[in-house]
Amino acid sequence: MHTYDAQLAAGAPQPLPAEVALDGVEEFLFTCVATPSAWPHKPTAFDFHAAEGRSWRLTVDGDGARTTRLPAATSDEGPDAAGVSVHATAGEVVLFLYDRVLADSVRIDGDAGLLDLLRAWEPEE
């Protein structure tokens, strides 16, 4: 992320290498947002789909926030559908998660307002 920030400051940002970006998405979802602090809103799930073939689900509820990897065949429809899904390359997903790119840089399906709630959430732990 720091390399990207330096490139951006120099006016020459480069795409993140796929494996670095995939690791960055995992690190963000499994560590940065993982918490036992209760989600103060209606329970929901956030799905993140990387074009490189990996997907993750961030579930938030009264027990906090936790992430799991999703099988490749997971659909954005049906009874287990997430409240919102983000689709992009892994590089775009990780840059979106770290607020380096705007929502119009990724495809969002579902209730985009949930992403605003997630960004505004400040867990106690």
HELIX and SHEET records of a PDB file:
HELIX    1   1 HIS A    2  ALA A    9  1                                   8    
HELIX    2   2 ALA A   18  GLU A   27  1                                  10    
HELIX    3   3 PHE A   28  CYS A   32  3                                   5    
HELIX    4   4 ALA A   90  LEU A   97  1                                   8    
HELIX    5   5 ALA A  103  SER A  105  5                                   3    
HELIX    6   6 GLY A  113  ALA A  120  1                                   8    
SHEET    1   A 5 GLY A  64  LEU A  70  0                                        
SHEET    2   A 5 SER A  55  ASP A  61 -1                                        
SHEET    3   A 5 THR A  44  ALA A  50 -1                                        
SHEET    4   A 5 VAL A  84  ALA A  88  1                                        
SHEET    5   A 5 ARG A 107  GLY A 110 -1                                        
END                                                                             
